[in-house]
Amino acid sequence: MTNNKRKVLFMLIVLSIFISNNIFAQSSDVPLESGSSRGLRVDGNNAVWMAYVDGNWDVYHLDLSTGIKTNITNDPSTQGYPDVWDKYIVWQDNRDHKEGAGYFDIYLYDMDTKTETKISNVEGDHIEPIIKNGKVVWIDNQSGNRDIMLYDIQDQTLEKVSSDESLAFGLCFDGNVIAWSDRRGSSFDMYIYDISKKEEKQITYGLGDETDSIVDDGKVVWMVEHNGFNQIYMYDTKTGLETKLTVGQEDHRPIAFSNGELLIIENDHLALNNVEKITEQSISAPDGTIPKQAFMDNNRIVWLDGERLIVDSIQSALNRKIDNTKPNTNNSQGETTGDTIVGKNVDGKDNDEDKVLIKAGKDNIVKSKDGILIFKFPKGSFKNDVYMRLTKQEVRQKDNYIPITSLYKWEIDGNEKPLLPVEVSMNYGNIKIKDNDNDMKISIYTMNNGNLPNIVRSIRNHKENVLTTKIIDDNNAALMTYSKVFNDMKGHWAEKIVDVIASHQIIDGYKDGSFKPDEEMTRAEFVKVLVSSVYNEEEISSSENKNEFKDIAPEFWAAPYINVAHQKGWVDGFEGRFNPNQSITREQMITILMRAYEDISENNRDDELVKVELTKYRDEEKISPWAYEFMEKAVSSGIVQGNNNELQPLNNATRAEAATMLYRYLERVQRL
């Protein structure tokens, strides 16, 4: 045989191996043991699972590139819940506890050397190991706790990384972030541990029972009941953002997660959810049923139905024709995915391709293509299905207003108005503002006929970097900052606080450009800035104009603000008078603040406050009886901190002091 023929033959052999291996990797169907099989895990071309054969549980391995299956354990004891990474397999094993309480240890198996090592070298009941990036994590279930253990293969070190009170369930791990449901409170909450930071963190608080968690690339997803149905939430550990991924009257459960694609069960069918775009596509297992388990790895899905292990491509599963009562449409009316509608082609063009369909009988989420603008239309927002058109245009800097996004515009066909309140949110998590300025200055603004921007009061979620308000009549919105510099604040102790407050156009200076921080603030001035911090000017001007005070004329500059505060129960008078030009005392200001706090706070958790006894302050006896309870709450919540161990309740408040208390108050009620 000539050298050329040998080369050709060699290339044909290599090609045939390559083709057969890839055909197997994309569409294999491997019969499993006749007994029950479960606990599937996949890493690259390695798949492991546990199977009950001849009265015992053992660990099995399959090379997805060759189809070679290996029985890793063959012992009369119980081995199970395996995981695989690179050349290593781990599992829980009770060989040393068969006669005892049924405790387990964790074993590590090297597929190259075919050697195994017990790595749980401390007493305990060690279960459910996961291996990634040279590290193994598991739960140690003993002494009333369920602790998280971390083993480093290279260093051969073992440590407990969860806090002492941990009661961990449903462990998951992506190589750096450990996530689990923890029952240390009255319900299951989600916790994470960041290996690189060596830090544990609670990420949910009493939502319900958060279960079925999965983590991939620092993103944690879980299931929790919401309005009677199980919905899926996601927390991104890199950005600190929490997102609700599913809506509607169906139960949702996550089962596999890889590269931003989340495989979920919706009632009796499967869907693939892209967690970045929050879109869904129908997907099907090869036999059209719901699998007992599935695992996604890059562009591949491995299905396990208890009798067969099937390797499938994600694209094949998406293309597979299924009988689905919830069809996915992808057309010029937007990308409709069940109850979630994602706006497309938001590029400023005025044409029908900018339209999205809002279903009257469903909850709808409308989201701009860049993910910045989000609408939440509850079921029943409109009598009939309607179309919404989304467009955007650039905004130039004008005066002291600095745009940080485009101006988003929307229009409902027929100018139909929603029947229910509609949430409008704007996400600034991935936006950098000029000179790395304080992002607390970012606000929602509207533009009306080319006039100056109009600020819109909103709720701020610092965790998700989102501002939320109710639907805006002007039908447009942009994120902007406002710059206001006072000529007498440079170097003042309250400079940064006044800078933020002024950026929200809550507090004004004087015509000469000064703020006069050390001058006393009047009662009218304080009520004006407080009411302005919560309500839009349109709401204030349209409120019922009842003059309840003898010394407040209808034309008085602060009359509308005082009327609103009185109607809300925030302020009282003195024998029918308000005394608007009288300096406000600290205890008067605190009483008004705390009344407003109790009225508007959506997260009023007084039961969670650690009560601070005022007796520790030297001037506690000077607090008026009518102000004592409010002062106590203000101190306990951190709004008031005192000065030199004194509260100075009867002192007149300076403008700087008033701005500082207002700043702390607005932070607590999520308005700043």
N, C-alpha and C positions, 0 to 999 in steps of 0.2 A: 504494500500500500504506500502510495507516495505521501510526502509530507503534506501537500495541499489537501489530499483526501482525508488524511488524519485530522487536519485542522477543521475541515468542513464537518466531519463526523463528530468531533469534540464540541463544536459550536451547536450542532443539532441536539446533542445530548443535554448540553447546558440549557438550551432554549426549551427543550421538552420538560426538563425539571422545573424551570422557571414558570412555564405555563401551567403545569400540573399543580405546582404549589400555590400559584395565585388563584387558579380556579377553585382549589380547595379552600383557600382563605376567604374567598368571597361567597361561596355557596355550599359549604359542607354541611352534612347531616350525619351526626355521629350517634349511633345507638348507645345509650348508657346502660349501666348495670340494671338488672331486672328489678332491683329494689328501688326505694325512693332515693332520689338524688337532689341535693340542695347546696346552698352556700357557694354559688359560682363566683369566681373572681378571675379577672383577665389582666395580663400585662404583656403588651407586645404579642408575641406568638405563643405565650404560655397561658394556659387555662387550668385552674384547679377547682375542685369541688369535693364534697363528701358524699358517700353513698353507703347505704345500709345493705350489706351482703353477708349471707350466712350468719345472721344473728349479731353482726357487729358493724360499727361505723368505722370506715377507713377513708384515707385521703387519696385522690387520684389526680394525675397530671396528664394534660394533652398538649402536644406540640402542634399548634395550628398550622404550621408551615409544612409539616410532614404527615400529620395524621397519626403519629405514634402516641399511643396511650400507655401510661405507666401507673402501676399500683404502688404508691409511695410508701404507705404503711400497710403492714399485715400482721397485726398483733391482736390478741384476744381482748386487750383493753380498748377504750374508746378514743379515737382520734377524729377531730372534726373542726369545722369552721376555719378552713385554710385560707391563706392569701399568698400571692406570689409577686415577686419583684425581681427583675434581672435574673440571677441564677439561684435565688433563695426562695424557699417555701416555709411558711410558718403555720402552726396549728395549735389547738389546745388538746392536751393529752392527759388522761387520768391513770396512766400505768403505775404511778407510785401511790395511788390513793384508792385502789380498787376495794380494799377492805375497810376504808375509813368513811369519811363523810361525803365522798364523791367529788372531792376537790380536783381542780385541773392545774396543770403547768403549761407553759408555752415552750414549744420546741422549734428550733431553727434548722432547716435542712439545706445543705449545699449540693445543688444538682451536679456540679462539676466533680466534686470529691466523693459524692454520695455518703456524706457523713451528717449526723444530726447532733444537736447540742441543746440541752435544757438551758434556757436563758432567763427564766423566772426564778432566780436563785434567792428569793426571799419567801417566807411563809405567806400563804394566802390562797385564795381561789381565783386563778388567773384565767380569764375567758375572752373570747372574741378578738383575737389579734388582727392587726392590720399592718402591712409593711409597705413602705414607700421611701425612696431616696436614702436607703441604707439605715432606716430607723423603723423600729417596731413599736406600736402602741397597743395597749389592751386595757381591760378593766380588771381591777383586783377587788373581788367581791367578798369582803370579810369584815367582821367587827362592826356591823351595822352601817358601814360606808361602802361606797362603790367608787374607788379611786382610779385615776388615770395614770398608767405607768408608761414610761418611755425608755426604750433600750436602743443604744447606739451600737450598731454592728462593728464598726471600725474600732471604736474606743472600748467596746465591751463594758459599757457603763449602764447602770439601771437607776432611774430616779422616779419618784412620784411627782407629777407636775400639777395635779389638781389641788385645790384648797382642801383643808381638813374636813369640811362639812359636805363634801361632794357626794351626790347620789346619782352617778352617771348611768345613762341608758342610751342605746342607739348610737354607739361610737362611730365616727367617720374621720378620715385622715387623707390629706392630699400630698403629704411630704413635708409640709411646713405648718399648716393649720390643722389643729385637732378640733373637732366640733362634736357636741353631744347634747342630748336632752337631760336636764338635771331636775330631780324631784325634791330638792332640798327645801323648797317653799311649799305653798299650798297646791301648786300645780307644776307641770313640766315647763321649764323655761330653757332657752337655748344659751349655751356657754361655748366659748372658744378658748383655745390656748395657742398662742403664736410662739413657735419654737425659736424663731430668730430674735424675738423680743423678750422671750422667757416671761410671758405675761398672760394671765387668765383674765377673761372679760365676760361679763353677762351681757347678752345682746337683746334679750326680750324680757318683758316684765309683766307677767300675769295676763297675757293675751288669752290663754286657754291652756290646752295641753299640746305643746309643740313636739311633734314626733316625726319619724321617718326622715331624718336629716341626711343630706349628702353634701360633700364639699369637693370642689374642683377649682384649682387655680385661685384659691383664696376666696371663692364665692360659696356661701353656705345657703342651701335651700332646705325648707322644712314645710310640714303640713300642719295647719291649725284650723279649728272650726271658726267660721265667720258667717254670722247671720244664718245659722242652721246648716251650712254646707262646708265641707273641707276645702280650704283654699291653700295655695302655695305662696310662700314668701321667700325672699332672697336677701341676704346681707352680704355686702362686698367688704371684706376686711381691708382692702387697699384704699377704699374711698370713704368707708363708714356709712355708705348709703344703704337704706333698706327699701325694697321694692315689693309690692304685691303683684305677683305674676299672673294670677288667674282671678276671674270674676264669674258671676252667674250662678244659676241654680243647678249646679252639678257638683258632685264630689270629685276632688282632684287629689292624686297621690303621686309623688315623685318616685321613680324606680331606677333611673340611670342618668348620669350627668357627665358630659365630656366636652371640652372645647366650646363652652357656651351654649351647647345644645342639651336640653333637658327632656328626657323621655318621661311622660306622665300618663297615668290612667285617668280618664274622664268617664265616670260611671262605668259603661261597658265597652269602651273603645279606647284606643291609644292616640296620643298626639305628641308631636315634637315641638317643644317650645324654645324659641331663640331668646335667651334671657337678656341679650343686649337690645334687641329691637322689640321685645315683648310681643312676638308674633307666634302663631301656631300653624302647624300643618298636620293634616291627618296622616297617620302612619299605621302599618299593619305588620304583625308577625307573619311568617310564612303560611301558617294554617288559619290565619284570621282570628285566632282566639287570644285571650289575655294570657301571657306567659306567667309561669310561677316565678321566674326571675329573668332579668336581662342585664347585660353589661355592655356599655359603649366604650370604645377605645378608638380615638381618632375618627376615621370614616367608616367604622365597622360596628355592627351590633352582634353580640353573641346571645342567643335566646336559649333559655332552659325551661323545658316544660315538664321535667320530672322523668321523662323517658328518653328524650333526645336532646342533644346539644347541637344547635344549628348556628353556623356562622353566616352572616348576611351582611351586605353593604347597606349603609343608611339610605343611599339613593334608591336601591332596589326596594327597600321597605316603603319609601315614599311613593314610588311609582306603582306599587302593587295596588290593583283595583280592589277596593273593599266596599262593602255595603255600610255606609256611614250616614246616619240620619242628621249629622251636623256637618254639611259640606263646607269646604274651604273654597272661597272664590278669590281670584287675583285678577282684577281688571282695572279699568280706568276710574272706577269709583272708589278706589282705595283697597287696601289689603285687609279683607274682612276675615277674622279668625274667631268664630264663635261670638263671644261678647266683647271682643277687643278689636277696635278698628284703628289702624295706623295710617295717618295721613301721608300721602305720597306726593311727590312733585311739588313740594312747597318751595317754589323758586321765583315767585313774583309774577308769573304769567297768569293772565286772566283767561282761563279756559276751563272746559269741563273736566280736564284731567286732574284738577286740583280738588275735586269733590270727593267727600267721603259720605257713606250712608250711615245714618243714625237710626237704629231700630227702636221703634216706640215701645216694644214689649220686652226689651232687654236692657240690662246695664251696659253702657257703652263707654269705652275709653278711646278718645281721639288724641293722637300724639303726633306732633310734627316730625318730619323725617329725621331731623337732627336731635330729637329727644328732649329739646328744651321746653317746649310748650305742651302741656297735658291738660285735656278736658276730661271730667268725669260726669257723664250724663246718667243719672239713675233711671231705672225703669219707670216709664210713665212721664218722662220729661216732655214728650210731645204726644198729641192724640194719634198722629199717624207717623209713619216713617218719613224722615226728611233728609235732605242733603245739606252738608256744610261744605263751604269752599274755604280753603286755607291758602293764604298767600303771604309773602313777606317782602319788605323793602328795606333798603339801607337808611340809616338815620345819621345826620350830621350833628356834630357837637354844636350846641347853641347856648350862649351865655355860660352859665356854670354847670350845665347839664352834660354829663359825659355818657353817651350810649355804650353799652358793652354787649348788646345783641342787636340784631335787626328788629324792625317793627313787624310784629306778626298781626295779620288781619284775618278776620273770619266773617262769614256771612251765611245765614240760614236762608235757604230758598223761601221766597215769599215774606222775608223779614219776620218769620214766626218767632214768637218769644217762648222760652221754656216755661213749662207749668210748674216745675220744681226747681229749687236752688241747684245751681250747677257749680262745681268746683273748677277753678282755673289755677293751675300750678305752673311755675317756671323753675327749672332746674339750673343752678349755676355751678354745679360741682366741678365741671371740667373747663370753667371759664377763668382766665386770669385777668385781673383788673389792673389798671394802670399803676405802675410803680409799686406793685404788690401791696396796694392799699388794703385797709381793713374791709373784708367782705361783708361785715355787718352794715356797711353803707349801701349795699345793693338793695334796690327797691324795684317794685313793679310800677311802671308809668304808662299813661295813655297819652295819645296825641289827638288833638281836636282842631281840624282845619288849619294846621300849620302853626297854631299858637304854642306857647311854652308848654312843655310836658306837665302832666298833672299826676302827682304821686297817688298811689292806691295803697291803702292800709291792708296789710296781709299778715298771716301767721307764718313764722319762720321755723322750719325744722332744721336745726343745726346739724343733726345727725345725718340727714339726707341732703343737706344743702339745697333745700326747696322752699320757695315762697308760695303760699296758697291763699287765694281769696275767692269770693263769690263772683259769678259771671259779671263781666264789665259791660255797661251799656254802650260805651264808645266802640265796642267790637274791635279793639286793637290793644296790643300790649307790647312793651319792651322792657328789658332790664337796663337800668341806668344807675349812675351815682350822681350826687349833687355836691358840689364843692362850695363851702361857705367858710371864709377865713375872717376871724375877728382880729382887730389890730391891738387888742390888749390881753390876748390869751397866751402869747408865746411864753413858755416856761411856767405857766400857772399849773398848780397841782391837778386841776380839773380839765386841762387842755384837751386830752384825748377823749374824755367823756363828752365834753361839749362839742367836739368835732363830729362825733358820731350822731349825737342828738340833732345837731344842726343840719347834718346831711339828710336827715329824714324830714326836714322842714317842720319840725315840731316846735322848736324854740328859735326866736328871732333876736337880733341885736338891735342896736340903735342906728339912727340915720348917719351918725358920724363914723360908722364901721366898728363900733366898740360893742362889747358884751356886758361890761361892768359886772364881773363875776362876784365881787365882794359886796355889792349893794344888796339890800334886802328885796325880796320878791313879795309882791302884793298878792292878796287872795284871788283877785281877778286874773292876774297873770298866771298863777299856778293852775287854776281851773282851766284856763284857755289851753295851756300846753298839754295838760293831761287829756282833755277831751280830744284835742287835735292828734294825739298819739294813737288813738284808738279808732276814730271815725274819720271818714272822708269828708271833705268840705261840703259835698252835695248832701250827705246824710245830715250834717249839722244844720245847714240852711233850710232843709226841708222838714226838720223836726217841728213839732207843735210849739208855737210861740206863745207860751203862757208866762206872763210876768208875775211871779210869785213874791217878789221882794219890792218893798216900798222905794228902795234907793237904787233900783236898776231900771233906768228908762229904756224903752224899746230901741232907741237909737244908740244906746251905750255900746261901745265897740266890742265888749265881751259878753253882751246880753245873750246871744245864741248859745255860747258855750256854757254859761251859767245855767241857762234854762235846761239844756241837755243833762248836765250834772245833777241838777235838782230833780228832774223827772226820773233819773236813774237811781236816785236815793243816795248819791255820793256826798251831797253837801246839805247842810242845814243853815238856817239863818239865826239871827238874834232878835227876837221880838219883831219878826217881820222884816228885818233888814239883813242884807248880806255883807255890808261893809267891804265893798270891792277894793277900795284903795288902801285898806289897812294892811300892814305887813302880816304875812302868815307865819304863825309859830310852827315850830317843828312838830309838835304833837297834833296840831290842826292838819298839817300837811300829811302826816303819817295816817291819821284817821281817814282822810279822804282817799288816799292811795289804797288802803286796805279794804275800804268799802268797794272801790272799783275792782280790786283784785277778786273779791268774793263774787262780784257780779259777772265779770267777763271771762274769768280764767276757765279754759276748757280742761286744764289739768290741775285743778285745785285739789291738791293732796295734803290737806292739813293733817290728816291722820298719820302721814309719813314724816311730819316735821318733828325734829328733836326739840322738845320744849326747852327754852332757855329761861331760867328764873331771873327776873329783873332785880332781885334783891342784891345781886352782885355789883350793880351799879350804885355809885355813891349818892346819886340824886334821884333814886327810884321813888322816894316819897313825894317828889315834886310833880309827878305825873298825875294829871287830873283823872278822877274816877271814870269819866266817860271815854277817856282815851286809853285807859290801861290795857284793856284786852287787845286793842289794835296795835299798841306799841309792842306787846308781848309777841304777837304774830309776826310783826315786821322784823323784830330782832331774831326770832326763831328761823325765819325764812332767809335771813341775810340781807334784807333790804336796808335795814338800819344796823350799823356796826358800832356806833358810839365813838366818843373821843376822850382819851385820857380817863377811861373808866367812868365816863359820864354820858348820859343821853341828852341832856340839855333840852328837855321837853318844852320849856317856856321861852327859850331863845327864839328870836325871829330868824327865819331861814334865809340864807343868802342865795343869790341866783345860782352860784356854783354848787351849793349844797342841794338845792332843789333839783338841778340837772342830774346830780349824782344819784339821788334817791329814785328819780324817775327812770334813769338808766337801769338800775338794778331791778326795779319793778317791771319794766318792759322786757328785760331778759327773762324774768321768771314767768311771765305770761306769754312768752314766745312772740312778742311783737317787735323785737329788735334783734 
